[in-house]
Amino acid sequence: MYFRAGDDMDVKEKISFFPHSPGVYRYYDSEGNIIYIGKAKDLHKRVAQYFVSPDRLNGKTRVLVSRIADAQYSVVDSEADALLLENNLIKQYKPKYNILLKDSKTYPWICITADDFPKVFLTRRVVHNGSKYFGPYSSVMHARSMLDLFSELYPLRTCNNKIDSAAILHHKFRPCLEMHLGRCKGCCVGGISKDEYSTYIQEITSMLRSGGRQMIEKYRSLMMEAAQRLDFEQAALYKDKMSCIEKHYSKSIITSAVDSDCDVFSLVLDQGEGWGNFMRIRGGSVVQSLNLGFKLGIEEERESVLSTFIAEVESKFGQLSSLVIVPFLPDVEIEGVQWRIPVKGDKLSLLDLSTRNASEMRANALRQREHSDPEEFHRKVLEELASALGMDTLPTHMECFDNSNIQGTNPVASCVVFRDGVPSKKDYRHFKIKTVVGANDFASMKEVVNRRYSRMLCENPEDLPQLIVIDGGKGQLDFAWQALSELGLTDKLMVVGLAKRMEEVIRIGDPYPLFLDRNSQSLKLLQQIRDEAHRFGITFHRNLRSKGQLDSALREIPGVGEKTEQRLLLHYGSVSRIAAAKLEDLAAFLGNRALCERILSHLNNISTIPGDDEVEGTGDTGGEQGAQE
């Protein structure tokens, strides 16, 4: 039933005539274009929500309501019918404010023709001529592997001949090469009966509908019966077929411990976009799988998005199973379908697998965006990180601190800076610890944070970061927080710790750590800035140790003072070159042969002399050393 009110009524008056029935409603703009399509369990109540309480609507929905010039509705028998009708109309009209699918592929089907001797082949075009179609398959490789399995198990015909009883009786066809090779039994010349060939098709249909477990059990039973009859040749044939099916399903289709048939849906939402995965379980095997992306419209509730995904899958793959595993309940009821939200066991494992597929699709989309539009990619990652940490602003300016020392010697710290999600190496800083004696990471962290931001408050207070990351656990984070509190900065920025053991995020005032998704780009960004701070700090510490070794190697020699050390290093460039010098050359340079003998004897007895590659400021590491504070 369709309804369109007269032009002499405003929209609010028109919707007062909407019935209290399930159906689909459509909004039109002043030019007569459909701008939104929605479903409802009660059309009157659902549509009235847009106009009764406009203050409760989000900004995008308020814009939609301001553009509604007319409305129509269609009454259906159930919520399930409304869901399917809504999905079909959205795909037909593509309204501006609806959830739109990003998938536009034509998926392949496996077709079994309606002939006396049916063909089994792959096609992307469904023709309603009595043939049976199975699919669609989201992976053409999976579909082709199924056809390879069938050709290995059964001598199916591959020709396009129209074979019937009359053609066989009149010898219309001649045997082809496939028959001579043993791949076909010669349907066209009466080499196989119609009943025997039908048995092959029935077994193929069973595997396409229910997976391979049923056929494996059937061949196992036939093998045992043949063995009991002492027909070992036939038993070996059944065993080969059983092994072929087991091998195929073990390598190409995921198997599960769930015996019952079911469908699995998962959904990952992120900043106006969504990614969903669907898996169909038959006989304990995943026989179909599909990934879809969504561009979210005005109704961004996850229940509505899940319902849209379910409707799209039902339109592609046919009727849902009686058992459907979901992460949460959709906003629609479908007769004959039982929703299940698992909390443990094999069904939860299936849901986790589906969620990993959806998450991987999201990660791939972000990687593609990074390649095509790096700025948009980094913005999405920062939005994800801000959402995960509960920040009100994007962390476009991030800084990370790390301490480095060996048994308390040469204690140093590093500070690396990321702007807009990428390293800003000109802003890197390293610190020599001045007030802390020994290996005290906590006190060292407090000193460094205090020095860094007390100086920034004096020189450039507008450039404070939105997020500070501390490499360490609760102890280092607490001392960094104390330094920020003393400076009065705790309400102007956020500081978190990233512990390396479990990659957990430690937050001030939260007794429980935050575990980000291991595959999320936000965690990878935190790991990147933490690892960069560690690399930068280790480089600075190594350079200081090298300089200390240079000093001690010459200063320990009796008769070598500061001026003599400087003369030698300026002339030879390094301690290793001094040790390799000839006694006559060294004596000619210093004018003291006895001192030169002592120098060479001492240096050549040292087991390790620091090399030229450890001098501060050389190579890839030194070139990014920043400034020292």
C-alpha positions as CSV (number, residue, x, y, z in Angstrom):
1,M,0.0,0.0,0.0
2,Y,1.3,3.5,-0.9
3,F,0.3,6.8,0.4
4,R,1.2,10.4,-0.6
5,A,-0.5,13.2,1.1
6,G,-1.9,16.2,-0.8
7,D,0.2,19.4,-1.3
8,D,-2.1,21.4,0.9
9,M,-0.9,19.7,4.0
10,D,2.5,20.2,5.8
11,V,4.8,17.3,6.6
12,K,3.8,17.1,10.3
13,E,0.1,16.9,9.3
14,K,0.9,14.3,6.7
15,I,2.6,11.9,9.0
16,S,-0.3,12.0,11.4
17,F,-2.0,9.8,8.9
18,F,0.7,7.1,8.9
19,P,-0.6,3.8,10.3
20,H,0.6,1.9,13.3
21,S,1.9,-0.9,11.1
22,P,5.3,-2.3,10.1
23,G,6.6,-0.8,6.8
24,V,9.0,1.4,5.0
25,Y,8.9,5.2,4.8
26,R,10.5,7.5,2.3
27,Y,11.3,11.2,2.6
28,Y,11.5,13.6,-0.5
29,D,13.1,17.0,-0.9
30,S,11.4,19.9,-2.7
31,E,12.6,18.7,-6.0
32,G,10.9,15.3,-5.6
33,N,14.2,13.3,-5.0
34,I,14.2,10.6,-2.3
35,I,16.7,11.7,0.3
36,Y,16.1,9.0,3.0
37,I,14.5,5.6,3.3
38,G,13.8,3.9,6.6
39,K,12.1,0.9,8.1
40,A,9.8,0.8,11.1
41,K,8.0,-1.6,13.3
42,D,5.4,1.1,13.8
43,L,5.4,3.6,11.0
44,H,3.5,6.3,12.9
45,K,5.7,6.3,16.0
46,R,8.9,6.0,14.1
47,V,8.3,8.9,11.7
48,A,6.9,11.1,14.4
49,Q,10.2,10.9,16.3
50,Y,11.8,13.1,13.7
51,F,9.4,16.0,14.3
52,V,8.1,15.7,17.9
53,S,11.5,16.2,19.6
54,P,13.9,17.9,17.2
55,D,16.2,19.0,20.0
56,R,17.2,15.4,20.6
57,L,18.4,14.9,17.0
58,N,22.0,15.1,16.0
59,G,23.2,17.7,13.6
60,K,23.0,15.6,10.4
61,T,19.5,14.4,11.2
62,R,18.3,18.0,11.8
63,V,19.6,18.9,8.4
64,L,17.7,16.0,6.9
65,V,14.4,17.1,8.6
66,S,14.8,20.6,7.4
67,R,14.9,19.3,3.8
68,I,11.9,17.0,4.0
69,A,9.1,18.3,1.7
70,D,7.0,15.1,1.3
71,A,6.7,11.6,2.6
72,Q,5.5,8.2,1.4
73,Y,5.2,4.8,3.1
74,S,4.6,1.2,2.2
75,V,2.9,-1.2,4.6
76,V,4.3,-4.8,4.8
77,D,3.3,-7.8,6.8
78,S,6.4,-8.1,9.1
79,E,9.6,-6.4,10.3
80,A,11.6,-8.9,8.1
81,D,9.7,-7.8,5.0
82,A,10.3,-4.2,5.9
83,L,14.0,-4.9,6.3
84,L,14.2,-6.5,2.8
85,L,12.1,-3.8,1.1
86,E,14.2,-1.1,2.7
87,N,17.4,-2.8,1.5
88,N,16.1,-3.1,-2.1
89,L,14.9,0.5,-2.2
90,I,18.2,1.9,-0.8
91,K,20.1,0.0,-3.5
92,Q,17.8,1.2,-6.2
93,Y,17.6,4.9,-5.2
94,K,20.8,5.4,-3.2
95,P,19.5,8.2,-1.0
96,K,21.9,10.8,0.3
97,Y,21.4,10.3,4.0
98,N,21.2,6.4,4.1
99,I,23.8,3.8,5.0
100,L,25.3,2.9,1.6
101,L,27.1,-0.3,0.8
102,K,30.7,0.1,-0.6
103,D,30.5,-3.3,-2.2
104,S,29.5,-3.3,-5.9
105,K,31.0,-6.6,-7.1
106,T,29.2,-9.3,-9.1
107,Y,30.0,-12.5,-7.2
108,P,30.4,-15.8,-8.9
109,W,27.9,-18.7,-8.6
110,I,28.2,-22.4,-9.2
111,C,25.5,-23.5,-11.6
112,I,24.0,-26.9,-12.2
113,T,22.1,-27.0,-15.4
114,A,18.6,-28.5,-15.7
115,D,19.5,-31.1,-18.3
116,D,19.3,-34.9,-18.4
117,F,23.1,-34.8,-17.9
118,P,23.7,-31.5,-16.1
119,K,26.8,-29.4,-16.4
120,V,28.5,-27.9,-13.4
121,F,30.3,-24.6,-14.1
122,L,31.1,-21.1,-12.7
123,T,29.1,-18.1,-13.7
124,R,28.4,-14.5,-12.7
125,R,25.1,-14.3,-14.4
126,V,21.9,-15.9,-12.9
127,V,19.4,-17.0,-15.5
128,H,16.0,-18.3,-14.4
129,N,15.8,-21.3,-16.7
130,G,15.4,-24.1,-14.2
131,S,19.1,-24.4,-13.4
132,K,20.3,-24.5,-9.8
133,Y,22.6,-21.8,-8.5
134,F,24.8,-22.1,-5.4
135,G,26.5,-19.1,-3.9
136,P,27.4,-16.4,-4.4
137,Y,31.1,-16.9,-3.5
138,S,33.0,-13.9,-2.3
139,S,36.2,-15.6,-3.4
140,V,36.4,-16.8,-7.0
141,M,39.4,-18.9,-5.9
142,H,37.2,-20.8,-3.4
143,A,34.6,-21.4,-6.1
144,R,37.2,-22.7,-8.6
145,S,38.6,-25.0,-5.9
146,M,35.2,-26.5,-5.4
147,L,34.9,-27.2,-9.2
148,D,38.4,-28.8,-9.1
149,L,37.2,-31.0,-6.3
150,F,34.2,-32.1,-8.2
151,S,36.2,-32.9,-11.4
152,E,38.6,-35.0,-9.3
153,L,35.8,-36.9,-7.7
154,Y,33.3,-37.4,-10.6
155,P,33.7,-37.8,-14.4
156,L,31.5,-34.8,-15.2
157,R,30.9,-33.6,-18.8
158,T,32.3,-30.2,-19.8
159,C,30.9,-29.9,-23.3
160,N,28.0,-27.6,-24.3
161,N,26.1,-30.3,-26.3
162,K,22.4,-30.7,-25.7
163,I,22.4,-34.3,-24.7
164,D,19.1,-36.3,-24.4
165,S,17.9,-39.8,-25.1
166,A,17.1,-39.0,-28.7
167,A,20.6,-37.6,-29.4
168,I,22.2,-40.7,-27.8
169,L,19.9,-43.2,-29.8
170,H,20.7,-41.5,-33.1
171,H,24.4,-41.3,-32.4
172,K,24.4,-37.5,-32.9
173,F,27.7,-37.0,-31.2
174,R,31.1,-38.6,-31.3
175,P,33.4,-39.2,-28.2
176,C,35.7,-36.3,-27.5
177,L,39.2,-36.2,-26.0
178,E,37.8,-35.9,-22.4
179,M,36.3,-39.4,-22.7
180,H,39.5,-40.9,-24.1
181,L,41.5,-39.3,-21.2
182,G,39.0,-40.8,-18.7
183,R,37.7,-37.4,-17.4
184,C,34.2,-38.1,-18.8
185,K,32.4,-41.4,-19.2
186,G,30.8,-40.3,-22.5
187,C,27.3,-39.1,-21.7
188,C,26.8,-38.2,-25.4
189,V,27.4,-41.8,-26.6
190,G,25.6,-43.7,-23.7
191,G,28.7,-44.4,-21.7
192,I,26.9,-43.7,-18.4
193,S,23.3,-44.1,-17.4
194,K,21.2,-41.1,-16.4
195,D,20.6,-42.6,-12.9
196,E,24.3,-43.0,-12.3
197,Y,25.1,-39.5,-13.5
198,S,22.2,-38.2,-11.3
199,T,24.0,-39.8,-8.3
200,Y,27.0,-37.6,-8.9
201,I,24.9,-34.5,-9.2
202,Q,23.1,-35.3,-5.9
203,E,26.4,-35.7,-4.0
204,I,27.7,-32.5,-5.5
205,T,24.5,-30.7,-4.5
206,S,24.8,-32.1,-1.0
207,M,28.4,-30.7,-0.6
208,L,27.4,-27.3,-1.9
209,R,24.5,-27.1,0.5
210,S,25.9,-28.7,3.6
211,G,29.7,-28.8,3.3
212,G,31.8,-31.9,3.1
213,R,31.2,-33.6,6.5
214,Q,28.1,-35.5,5.4
215,M,29.8,-36.8,2.3
216,I,32.9,-37.9,4.2
217,E,30.7,-39.9,6.6
218,K,28.8,-41.4,3.6
219,Y,32.0,-42.6,1.9
220,R,33.4,-43.9,5.2
221,S,30.3,-46.0,5.7
222,L,30.5,-47.3,2.1
223,M,34.2,-48.1,2.5
224,M,33.5,-50.2,5.6
225,E,30.7,-52.0,3.8
226,A,32.8,-52.8,0.8
227,A,35.6,-54.0,3.0
228,Q,33.3,-56.3,4.9
229,R,32.2,-57.8,1.5
230,L,36.0,-58.2,0.7
231,D,35.6,-55.9,-2.2
232,F,38.8,-54.1,-1.4
233,E,39.1,-52.4,-4.8
234,Q,35.8,-50.6,-4.3
235,A,36.7,-49.8,-0.7
236,A,40.0,-48.2,-2.0
237,L,38.0,-46.0,-4.4
238,Y,35.7,-44.9,-1.6
239,K,38.8,-44.2,0.6
240,D,40.4,-42.1,-2.1
241,K,37.2,-40.0,-2.5
242,M,36.9,-39.5,1.2
243,S,40.6,-38.5,1.5
244,C,40.1,-36.1,-1.4
245,I,37.2,-34.3,0.3
246,E,39.0,-34.2,3.6
247,K,42.1,-32.8,2.0
248,H,40.1,-30.1,0.2
249,Y,38.1,-28.9,3.2
250,S,41.2,-29.0,5.5
251,K,43.1,-26.6,3.2
252,S,40.5,-24.4,1.6
253,I,37.6,-24.1,4.0
254,I,37.8,-23.4,7.7
255,T,36.3,-26.1,9.9
256,S,34.8,-25.6,13.3
257,A,33.6,-27.8,16.2
258,V,30.0,-26.4,15.8
259,D,27.9,-29.3,14.6
260,S,24.7,-27.2,14.0
261,D,24.2,-25.1,10.9
262,C,24.3,-21.4,11.6
263,D,25.2,-17.9,10.2
264,V,27.7,-15.5,11.8
265,F,27.7,-11.7,11.6
266,S,30.2,-9.3,13.0
267,L,30.6,-5.5,12.7
268,V,33.3,-3.0,13.3
269,L,32.3,0.7,13.3
270,D,34.6,3.7,13.2
271,Q,34.0,7.4,12.6
272,G,31.1,7.3,10.1
273,E,32.3,4.0,8.4
274,G,31.6,0.4,9.1
275,W,33.0,-3.0,8.0
276,G,31.1,-6.3,8.4
277,N,31.9,-10.0,7.9
278,F,29.4,-12.8,7.3
279,M,30.1,-16.5,7.5
280,R,27.8,-19.4,6.7
281,I,28.4,-22.6,8.6
282,R,27.2,-25.8,7.1
283,G,28.2,-29.2,8.5
284,G,30.9,-27.7,10.7
285,S,32.5,-25.9,7.7
286,V,32.5,-22.3,6.6
287,V,31.0,-22.7,3.1
288,Q,30.5,-19.0,2.4
289,S,32.0,-15.8,3.6
290,L,31.5,-12.2,2.7
291,N,33.1,-8.8,3.7
292,L,31.2,-5.6,3.1
293,G,31.9,-1.9,3.9
294,F,29.4,0.7,4.8
295,K,29.2,4.5,4.6
296,L,27.0,5.4,7.5
297,G,24.1,7.8,7.2
298,I,22.1,9.7,9.8
299,E,21.2,6.6,11.7
300,E,24.5,5.4,13.0
301,E,23.2,3.2,15.8
302,R,25.1,-0.1,15.5
303,E,21.8,-2.1,15.7
304,S,20.5,-0.4,12.6
305,V,23.8,-0.9,10.7
306,L,23.7,-4.6,11.6
307,S,20.1,-4.9,10.4
308,T,21.2,-3.4,7.1
309,F,24.1,-5.8,6.8
310,I,21.8,-8.8,7.5
311,A,19.3,-7.6,4.8
312,E,22.1,-7.3,2.2
313,V,23.4,-10.8,3.0
314,E,19.9,-12.3,2.9
315,S,19.4,-10.7,-0.6
316,K,22.6,-12.2,-1.8
317,F,22.8,-15.6,-0.1
318,G,19.1,-16.4,0.5
319,Q,17.2,-17.2,3.7
320,L,19.1,-17.1,6.9
321,S,19.7,-20.1,9.1
322,S,17.5,-20.7,12.1
323,L,20.5,-19.9,14.3
324,V,22.3,-16.6,13.8
325,I,25.3,-15.7,15.9
326,V,25.7,-11.9,16.4
327,P,27.8,-9.6,18.6
328,F,24.6,-7.7,19.7
329,L,20.9,-7.9,18.8
330,P,19.8,-6.1,15.6
331,D,16.8,-3.7,15.7
332,V,14.6,-6.1,13.7
333,E,12.9,-9.5,14.4
334,I,12.8,-12.1,11.7
335,E,10.4,-15.0,12.1
336,G,12.0,-18.4,12.4
337,V,15.4,-16.9,13.3
338,Q,17.0,-17.3,16.7
339,W,19.6,-14.6,17.6
340,R,22.5,-15.9,19.7
341,I,25.1,-13.7,21.5
342,P,27.8,-16.2,22.6
343,V,29.9,-15.6,25.8
344,K,32.1,-18.7,25.6
345,G,32.7,-21.9,23.7
346,D,32.9,-22.7,20.0
347,K,30.3,-20.2,19.0
348,L,32.3,-17.4,20.6
349,S,35.3,-18.6,18.7
350,L,33.4,-18.3,15.4
351,L,32.3,-14.8,16.3
352,D,35.9,-13.9,17.1
353,L,37.0,-15.2,13.8
354,S,34.4,-13.2,12.0
355,T,35.3,-10.1,13.9
356,R,39.0,-10.5,13.0
357,N,38.0,-10.7,9.3
358,A,36.0,-7.4,9.7
359,S,38.9,-5.8,11.5
360,E,41.3,-6.9,8.9
361,M,39.1,-5.4,6.2
362,R,39.1,-2.1,8.1
363,A,42.9,-2.3,8.4
364,N,43.3,-2.9,4.7
365,A,41.0,0.1,4.0
366,L,43.2,2.3,6.2
367,R,46.4,1.0,4.5
368,Q,45.0,1.8,1.1
369,R,44.0,5.3,2.4
370,E,47.5,5.7,3.7
371,H,48.9,5.0,0.3
372,S,46.4,7.2,-1.6
373,D,45.8,10.0,1.0
374,P,48.4,10.0,3.8
375,E,46.9,13.1,5.5
376,E,43.4,11.5,5.7
377,F,45.0,8.3,7.0
378,H,46.8,10.0,9.8
379,R,43.7,12.0,10.7
380,K,41.7,8.8,11.0
381,V,44.4,7.2,13.2
382,L,44.5,10.2,15.5
383,E,40.7,10.2,15.7
384,E,40.8,6.5,16.7
385,L,43.5,7.2,19.3
386,A,41.5,10.1,20.8
387,S,38.4,8.0,21.0
388,A,40.2,5.1,22.6
389,L,41.8,7.4,25.3
390,G,38.7,9.5,25.8
391,M,40.3,12.7,24.6
392,D,38.2,15.7,23.6
393,T,40.8,17.0,21.1
394,L,42.9,15.2,18.5
395,P,46.5,14.5,19.7
396,T,48.1,16.3,16.7
397,H,51.1,17.1,18.9
398,M,52.4,14.1,20.9
399,E,55.6,13.7,22.9
400,C,57.2,10.6,24.4
401,F,59.9,10.2,27.1
402,D,62.3,7.4,27.7
403,N,65.2,6.9,30.2
404,S,68.4,5.1,29.4
405,N,71.3,4.1,31.6
406,I,73.6,1.1,32.4
407,Q,73.9,0.4,36.1
408,G,73.5,4.1,36.8
409,T,76.3,5.2,34.5
410,N,75.7,8.0,32.0
411,P,72.0,8.4,32.8
412,V,70.2,10.1,30.0
413,A,66.7,10.6,28.7
414,S,65.1,11.3,25.3
415,C,62.0,13.2,24.1
416,V,60.7,12.6,20.6
417,V,57.9,14.7,19.0
418,F,55.2,13.6,16.6
419,R,53.1,16.2,14.8
420,D,50.0,15.1,12.9
421,G,50.9,11.5,13.4
422,V,54.4,11.6,11.9
423,P,57.8,12.2,13.5
424,S,59.1,15.8,13.8
425,K,62.8,15.1,14.1
426,K,63.8,18.7,14.3
427,D,62.0,18.9,17.6
428,Y,63.7,15.9,19.2
429,R,65.5,16.6,22.5
430,H,67.9,14.6,24.7
431,F,68.8,15.2,28.3
432,K,71.7,14.5,30.7
433,I,70.3,13.7,34.1
434,K,71.7,16.3,36.5
435,T,70.0,15.9,40.0
436,V,69.6,12.1,40.3
437,V,72.3,9.9,41.6
438,G,72.4,6.2,40.4
439,A,69.8,4.2,38.5
440,N,66.5,5.8,39.6
441,D,64.2,5.8,36.6
442,F,61.3,7.3,38.5
443,A,63.2,10.4,39.8
444,S,64.9,10.7,36.4
445,M,61.6,10.8,34.7
446,K,60.2,13.5,37.0
447,E,63.4,15.6,36.5
448,V,63.2,15.4,32.7
449,V,59.5,16.1,32.4
450,N,59.9,19.1,34.8
451,R,62.8,20.5,32.8
452,R,61.1,20.0,29.4
453,Y,57.8,21.7,30.2
454,S,59.1,24.4,32.6
455,R,61.3,25.6,29.7
456,M,58.4,25.3,27.2
457,L,56.1,27.4,29.5
458,C,58.7,30.1,29.5
459,E,59.6,30.0,25.8
460,N,56.6,28.8,23.9
461,P,53.5,28.0,26.1
462,E,51.2,27.8,23.0
463,D,53.1,24.7,21.7
464,L,52.2,22.3,24.6
465,P,51.3,18.8,23.4
466,Q,47.9,17.3,23.7
467,L,49.2,13.9,24.6
468,I,52.4,12.8,26.5
469,V,53.4,9.1,26.4
470,I,55.7,7.7,29.0
471,D,57.7,4.6,28.2
472,G,57.1,2.6,31.3
473,G,54.6,1.5,33.8
474,K,52.7,3.0,36.7
475,G,55.9,4.2,38.6
476,Q,57.3,6.3,35.8
477,L,53.8,7.6,35.0
478,D,53.1,8.7,38.5
479,F,56.4,10.7,38.8
480,A,55.8,12.3,35.4
481,W,52.3,13.3,36.7
482,Q,53.9,14.8,39.8
483,A,56.1,17.0,37.6
484,L,53.1,18.1,35.5
485,S,51.1,18.8,38.7
486,E,53.9,21.1,40.1
487,L,53.8,23.0,36.8
488,G,50.0,23.2,36.8
489,L,49.6,21.4,33.5
490,T,47.5,18.4,34.5
491,D,44.2,20.0,33.2
492,K,45.8,21.1,29.9
493,L,47.0,17.8,28.5
494,M,46.8,14.1,28.9
495,V,49.6,11.8,29.9
496,V,49.6,8.0,29.6
497,G,52.1,5.2,30.1
498,L,52.8,2.4,27.7
499,A,54.1,-0.7,29.4
500,K,56.0,-3.0,27.0
501,R,55.3,-6.3,28.6
502,M,51.6,-6.5,27.6
503,E,51.5,-3.3,25.6
504,E,48.9,-2.0,28.1
505,V,48.0,1.7,28.3
506,I,48.3,3.0,31.9
507,R,46.1,6.1,32.8
508,I,46.2,8.3,35.9
509,G,43.4,7.5,38.3
510,D,42.4,4.2,36.5
511,P,43.3,1.1,38.5
512,Y,42.8,-1.1,35.4
513,P,45.1,-0.8,32.3
514,L,43.6,-0.2,28.9
515,F,44.3,-2.9,26.3
516,L,43.9,-1.6,22.7
517,D,43.2,-3.9,19.8
518,R,46.6,-5.5,18.8
519,N,45.8,-4.8,15.1
520,S,44.5,-1.2,15.7
521,Q,46.4,1.7,14.1
522,S,46.1,3.7,17.3
523,L,48.2,1.1,19.2
524,K,50.7,1.0,16.4
525,L,51.0,4.7,16.6
526,L,51.7,4.5,20.3
527,Q,54.2,1.7,19.7
528,Q,55.9,3.8,17.0
529,I,56.5,6.8,19.1
530,R,57.6,4.7,22.1
531,D,60.1,2.7,19.9
532,E,61.4,6.0,18.4
533,A,62.0,7.5,21.9
534,H,63.8,4.3,22.9
535,R,66.0,4.3,19.7
536,F,66.8,8.0,20.1
537,G,67.7,7.6,23.8
538,I,69.9,4.5,23.2
539,T,71.8,6.3,20.5
540,F,72.5,9.3,22.7
541,H,73.6,7.0,25.6
542,R,75.9,5.0,23.3
543,N,77.5,8.2,22.1
544,L,78.2,9.3,25.7
545,R,79.7,5.9,26.5
546,S,81.9,6.1,23.5
547,K,83.1,9.6,24.5
548,G,83.8,8.4,28.0
549,Q,85.8,5.5,26.7
550,L,87.8,7.9,24.5
551,D,88.6,10.1,27.5
552,S,89.6,7.2,29.9
553,A,91.7,5.4,27.3
554,L,94.2,8.3,26.9
555,R,93.8,9.9,30.3
556,E,94.8,6.7,32.2
557,I,98.3,6.9,30.6
558,P,100.9,8.6,32.8
559,G,102.1,11.7,31.2
560,V,99.1,12.3,29.0
561,G,97.1,15.4,29.9
562,E,94.2,17.2,28.4
563,K,96.3,19.2,25.9
564,T,98.2,16.1,24.7
565,E,94.9,14.2,24.3
566,Q,93.4,17.0,22.2
567,R,96.6,17.2,20.0
568,L,96.5,13.4,19.4
569,L,92.8,13.2,18.6
570,L,92.9,16.2,16.3
571,H,95.8,14.8,14.4
572,Y,94.8,11.1,14.2
573,G,91.0,11.4,14.5
574,S,90.4,8.5,16.8
575,V,92.0,6.3,19.5
576,S,92.1,3.3,17.2
577,R,94.2,5.2,14.7
578,I,96.6,6.3,17.4
579,A,97.0,2.7,18.5
580,A,97.7,1.7,14.9
581,A,100.3,4.4,14.4
582,K,104.1,3.6,14.0
583,L,106.3,4.5,17.0
584,E,108.6,6.6,14.8
585,D,105.7,8.7,13.4
586,L,104.2,9.2,16.8
587,A,107.5,10.1,18.4
588,A,108.1,12.6,15.6
589,F,104.7,14.2,16.3
590,L,105.0,14.4,20.1
591,G,108.8,14.7,20.4
592,N,108.9,12.3,23.4
593,R,109.7,8.7,22.4
594,A,109.3,7.3,26.0
595,L,105.8,8.7,26.3
596,C,104.9,7.4,22.8
597,E,106.1,3.9,23.9
598,R,103.8,4.1,27.0
599,I,100.8,5.2,24.8
600,L,101.2,2.4,22.3
601,S,101.8,-0.2,24.9
602,H,98.7,0.9,26.9
603,L,96.4,1.2,23.9
604,N,97.4,-2.1,22.4
605,N,96.7,-3.9,25.6
606,I,93.1,-2.6,25.7
607,S,90.7,-5.4,24.6
608,T,88.1,-3.0,23.0
609,I,88.8,0.4,21.6
610,P,85.7,2.3,20.5
611,G,85.5,2.7,16.7
612,D,84.8,5.6,14.5
613,D,81.2,4.6,14.0
614,E,80.3,5.3,17.6
615,V,81.2,8.9,17.6
616,E,78.3,11.2,18.3
617,G,76.8,12.9,15.3
618,T,77.7,10.4,12.6
619,G,75.5,8.0,10.5
620,D,71.8,7.7,10.6
621,T,71.5,7.9,14.3
622,G,73.6,10.9,15.1
623,G,72.0,12.9,12.3
624,E,68.7,12.9,14.1
625,Q,70.0,13.8,17.6
626,G,68.1,17.0,18.0
627,A,69.2,19.4,20.7
628,Q,70.3,18.9,24.3
629,E,68.5,20.4,27.2
